[in-house]
Amino acid sequence: MLDILGTPESDHALEAAGPATADDGALLDAYSRAVAGAVDRVSPAVVHLQAKRRPQAGHGRAELPAGAGSGVIFTPDGFVLTNSHVVHGAAALEATLMDGRTLPAYLVGDDPDTDLALLRLHADNLAHAELGDSAKIRVGQLVVAIGNPFGFQATVTAGVVSALGRSLRSRTGRLIDDIVQTDAALNPGNSGGPLVTANGEIVGINTAIIPMAQGICFAIASNTARFVVSELLRHGKVRRSYIGVAGQTVPLPRRIVRHHQLATESGAQVMTVEPDSPAARAGLVSGDIIVGLGGEPVTGVDALHRLMTADRIGTTLPLEVLRLTRKLSLSVVPAARPSAR
């Protein structure tokens, strides 16, 4: 097999490869221009965020560093997107701009369930980047991540969209849907920075990496960010409904699925019911298995969470429940989740 490298046919193949090598150089130039162009447009809008916490009693009055991350200004009047875990619980926030200015940053609101937060800067002549449509990006598309890993300001990495529609569990335990997976390298300090296209449009907010993995990084889709921003600006919080149960995902016996002609082979088993909650008023008890809500199948706890949207607050919904071997049809009226009222 190795001898073929010295045959005339192989020499001919090498000659034929010559023009392709030149083309590769041209493609590399185009790639470099695309990355550089995106960086030129977006990097002035990327900020380094420093979170400070209050000192413990007896440890002086000065605020202490609590963490750092990145953010991106996405409006001319100084609104900044970042990760909730970068700013959550901070007593004060400082933003350092590319032009060297250091400004106080004010928390408008944060949503730990999507790991997003909205800040505001008050200053003139602020550069900003545009929020793009994450529904239009494709697997294999060039993307650029800009941030401040380990405090190195305005660090740029490039890669491609590796996958779309991933789910990632937030620190609150809820699943964040529509996650963008990329192989653009991210490190601690990149959190909250933008993932942008070659046109300089923000299509994600960088949020997480898998430790010990190579080239598996995640960003919250810009369309999710757009929804969260609108909720935070309108209500100061992201409204979600709840029914007041704690549960776990369980498989259903096949004979029960066949007997009741269920649309799912798993459900959300109720472990506890909060007193005076919508679930308690609906008649749910510990041990019940929720298999449907509002005409939608419930395959488990995550599916139930996805159905708990703001538009269901105060709306009477049909609730399908398995109690032992019986199927019950109940009604429930979801309320605003207490933490989001």
GIJODA-V761129 format. One record per backbone hydrogen bond with DSSP energy under -1.0 kcal/mol. CO is the residue of the C=O (numbers start at 1). NH is the residue of the N-H. Records with the same first field share a line. If there is no record, write none. Layout:
CO: NH + NH
This chain:
2: 5
3: 6
4: 7
7: 11
8: 12
9: 13
10: 14
11: 15
12: 16
13: 17
15: 18
17: 21
18: 22
19: 23
20: 24
21: 25
22: 26
23: 27
24: 28
25: 29
26: 30
27: 31
28: 32
29: 33
30: 34
31: 35
32: 36
33: 37
34: 38
35: 39
36: 40
37: 41
38: 42
39: 43
42: 45
43: 46
45: 73
47: 71
48: 96
49: 69
50: 94
51: 66 + 67
52: 91 + 92
53: 64
56: 59
64: 53
67: 51
69: 49
71: 47
72: 81
73: 129
75: 78
78: 121
79: 74
80: 119
81: 72
82: 117
84: 88
87: 90
92: 52
93: 105
94: 50
95: 103
96: 48
97: 100
101: 97
103: 95
106: 120
109: 118
111: 114 + 116
116: 111
117: 82
118: 108 + 109
119: 80
120: 106
130: 202
133: 136
138: 141
141: 161
143: 159
144: 196
145: 157
147: 155
148: 151
149: 152
151: 153
155: 147
157: 145
159: 143
160: 183
161: 140
163: 181
166: 179
168: 176
170: 173
174: 170
176: 168
179: 166
180: 219
181: 162 + 163
182: 217
187: 190
188: 150
189: 148
190: 193
191: 70
193: 206
194: 146
195: 203 + 204
196: 144
197: 200
201: 197
202: 132
203: 222
204: 195
205: 220
206: 192
208: 218
210: 213
216: 210
217: 182
218: 207 + 208
219: 180
220: 205
221: 225
222: 226
223: 227
224: 228
225: 229
226: 230
227: 231
228: 232
229: 233
230: 234
231: 235
232: 236
240: 337
242: 335
243: 279
244: 274
246: 271 + 272
248: 269
250: 267
253: 257
254: 258
255: 259
256: 260
257: 262
265: 252
267: 250
268: 290
269: 248
270: 287
272: 246
274: 277
277: 281
278: 282
279: 284
285: 288
288: 270
289: 322
290: 268
291: 298
292: 320
293: 296
296: 293
300: 304
301: 305
302: 306
303: 307
305: 308
307: 309
309: 312
310: 313
312: 315
317: 332
318: 294
319: 330
320: 291 + 292
321: 328
322: 289
323: 326
326: 323
328: 321
330: 319
332: 317
334: 314
335: 242
337: 340
338: 341
